[in-house]
């Protein structure tokens, strides 16, 4: 005991300050708990909250104790879970190893092998030490230390554990490890505000203790760099918990933006238009992994996939192979669609339209009409005009008068 009784209390000690049960500067480890019994059942009680060990991970409890006076004495250790009271069936007594007189007091370490006791089970939440068991003893009793020798229950958050960036709407996994933790469930909570002034931003509640919980980052969360995940125990293990070591960031999701908002191209029948380009931008707050696919065989895109940080852009090239396409009627187009997918993006997938006009054969004449004259009974000289295919593709023509 370093500087106080550390939350322990005394029962049935002489009436004085704190029942004459107090921290005393002396002993082997700076200080001790000391008290003078008032009757035959003096008890020293550990704190009943904020502490606990799983019985299956604890082998023994060592108590360094001394009881002044004459005769053989027994020190008894009691224990209980949250749903139990102290009972003789959950206790173990050990005799002091030798007579200790008032003129030559000395401490002895008594090791209680609780792991071998049938009543030592569940989660132990409180200990009780009776330094002089069932016998009136007017001399002071001292406890220098109590050591629970085994492993405490632990939950350790492994992800997010600090420094990560998660976008709202994205798929993530919260992960953790446990040791000496028997329950099948844990409780997961998201906190905002860091270590000081944190408040619950979202609760997933009780989930199976599998070490991993897949989630969709809630879209209701505000952006911030002061988030932590807390994972706590269930049942008797509610005081076993852990938090992300440091803060992590939650951002708004990625957003797909394009410029221009569509493409138009044209060519003569039997030909292909020149390549066209558009700009793809991530105008949101999270990273964007994108994939592009088209739904026609007369165009292709490059690149077909990639990643964009928030605010970053890339150029997408559209190339054409339209020689086999028929001409389009006036006011109509061949339409191809490019699907832009980005998991977690707020507007994924986005469809991008490409409009193609194909010009077929076109009849042109020059001049647009002919004029001729002659005297009655005669014929005018021959006249000519030029017939031109001013469109695309071969033109098979027929002239009739």
Secondary structure, DSSP 8 states (H G I E B T S, - for coil): --SS-TT-EEESB-SSGGGG-EEEE-STTSEEEEEEBSSS--EEE--SSS--EEGGGEEEEEEEEEE-SSS--EEEEEEE-TT----GGGEEEEE-SS---SSS---EEEEE-GGG-TT--SEE-EEEEESSTTS---SEEEEEEEEEEE---EEEEEES-SS-EEETT-EEEEEEEEES---SEEEEEEEES-SSS-EEEEEEEEEESSSEEEEE--TT---EEEEEEEEE--GGGTT-EEE-SS-EEEE----EEEESSSEEEEEETT-----EEEEEEE-SSS-EEEEEEES-SSEEEE--EEEE-TT-EEEEEEEE--TT-----TT--EEEEEEEE-TT-TT-SEEEEEEEEEE---EEEESSS------TT--------EEEE-SSS--------
